[in-house]
Amino acid sequence: MEAEMSDQDSSASASQTEEEFEGEMDEEMDEEMDEEAEGEGEKDDKHRASPVPSLSSFSSSLRAVIRIKQKYQAIKKRRQELALGLAGVGTLTGAPARTSPKIFTFDGVTPSAFSSLSSSVPQRKKRRRRKRVLYPNGGGCRAPPKQERSRAKYCLYLLFAIVFIQVYNAIENLDDHVLRYDLEGLEKTLRREVFGQQGAVEGLLSHLKDYLSTYVHNKPLVVSLHGPSGVGKSHLGRLLAGHFRSVVGETLVLQYYVLHHCPQEADALQCARNLSALISEMVERAEEEEKIPLFIFDEAEHMHDEILDALKQLVASKQSNEYLNAIYLFLSNLGHAHITKHMLHNSSSISASGRHSNLVKELTPILRNTLEKLHLLWTEADILPLSLLEKGHVMECFLDEMTREGFYPDHTNIERLAGEIEYYPAVGGHEYSQTGCKQVVAKVNLL
């Protein structure tokens, strides 16, 4: 039985071809030798387990050793024949294929034969790897597909640049337009020479800054200042007229006194026509020079209805463009009773800082209601009330007038002169003058 197995193993090893690798032959040889050794070892163990060794166990071991030696010699011989055959293949290209089994061995193989062996012996087909999918956000080397840029983007960038430049130039032009009227200088002048009306001055300057910041408007600026006699309405109008004459020119500023320009009521219609023609001429001249004219109407409480009707048509927002670029300032004592009553009844509960804001908030609806009943012109106007002057403000008026006239500003003399003015009864620690600073000039002239 064992002889038959050895014959089958030798025939199987002889049938192997030259296409098998060196590693497979070596592994097969090692496995056969290990199997034989293990089989003989098991038999030896069995025989050792028996108490008395026999002759058959010794003969079987000897036969196994002889069989292994024969098997080794046969394999070695086949390797030598394979080496000689490979050397012949490297020199003769057209030789026929050998029928004898070819076994690869390193014995007697030159580098040229090794290279020819690697080219002649077919390799196992390698398992084809699947290509990795490269994503744009991954770390792969494959570049994302190139997207073509549209030429419309460059046009869009150019449009953005043009819009930016236009907006920037518009802002610069606005600054230049405001600087032309020197509103900072006007503010310093009004704060220095108008006493007791800081709230009204701030409101007036706010309207002027908003309106003069651009040259394109949808309506003219109409401001109406109201207050009792002597609180500085006419003085404020003179300061505004003098400032605008210096910045826009003498011909674009009009100070209209009704009692001087149209004293007779019978001439009211003709006065209205003349005023309309004068305003139209000034507006056209200002449009040519790209400036904004100023029209000041003092003592507006004496203006006739015909004149008010003509002004109402001029300040209406449905006029042409040149009539929209103008400033109308009305000064009057209309509604002074409401202002006086409010000041005397609320002085004790109003702080000095919030006096004017509260005055505007509470008196504006009352004054507007009263004025609209008189004429519809005041529906187009922004109303600013002027407050009563206290004794300290009157003393400032005396100091300023005495300095102008060249008198020494003696505080005792100023206080004495201010005491000669009539005042309302003190309310909440405040003494309000009944005539304001109206009598200051006359009293200083008597010195």
Secondary structure, DSSP 8 states (H G I E B T S, - for coil): -HHHHHHHHHHHHHT--TTS-HHHHHHHHHHHHHHHHHHHHHHHHHHHHSSS--HHHHHHHHHHHHHHHHHHHHHHHHHHHHHHHHHHHHH-TT-----S-----STT--HHHHHHHHHHS--------------TTSS-S---------THHHHHHHHHHHHHHHHHHHHHHHHHHHHHHTHHHHHHHHHHH--S-HHHHHHHHHHHHHHHT-S--SS-EEEEEE--TTSSHHHHHHHHHHHHHHHH-GGGEEEEEHHHH---GGGHHHHHHHHHHHHHHHHHHHHHHT---EEEEESGGG--HHHHHHHHHHHSTTS-HHHHS-EEEEEE-TTHHHHHHHHHHHGGGS-STTHHHHHHHHHHHHHHHHHHHH-GGGGGSEEEE----BHHHHHHHHHHHHHHHT----HHHHHHHHHTS-B---BTTB-BBSSTTTTHHHHHHT-
